[in-house]
Amino acid sequence: PEPTALPGEVVYPLESLEYGIPWLPYDKTEIPMITYYGFNVTKPPFNIPEVRQAFAAALDTEVLTLIYQRSTFYNAETPASSIIPPQTLSRDVYGEIGISYDPELGKQLLADAGYEDPSNFPEVNVLLAYVEWFEAPGISIQAAEEAVRMWEENLGVKVNLEVVSVPGDIIVERQKLLETGAYDIFEAGVWADENDPHNFVYDMFHPNGYDNLTGFSSGRIAQLIGDGKSEADPAKRLPIYLEI
């Protein structure tokens, strides 16, 4: 029933008490989500920015998007070059921000990192963990296999993929696996609990973030995340998230 005002009381609809303060409204049947590959930045070789950039440049996200489009679990898939979905950022920055597909650039970046001979690059272990009840693990596996092929073909490195089915909370179980230190790259997804950029950048890139699975820590990024949260004007917030 509709809330009824009571004498001396202010009545709030329950849906107004959702977590957070969304920047933008969204259709809850199509919640913005990003699927990404994260790097363990706490140890070599992915503690070197040029190595991470090389692996990004060697990945054709448009091809991976075609694979995800085969699934009925996802919808309206588009390639991404940044971690904040366009529906959440309020602007599509694909091709403007981030690293575009460029295998030659990937090879050069790897050489800049000290691996001019890719045969000297250590073997890379990739983790793809999915919860037992997930209805579309096959699509994620196919995409990961294609990503492995691209990294090996475009960079000349050796990449091993391990697929693990886990019970319970996927974030907790994946974190346990990553804490073993056995994996250099992992596949994961993050979605908008509320349609606000802070939802993505704090959890994933702040040192205290719940979903910071990479071990990433940057004083400058932490400052920007705080600035974005405290700024109420969307016109002033957008440049902060673009910089992040």
Disulfide bonds with the S-S distance in Angstrom:
none
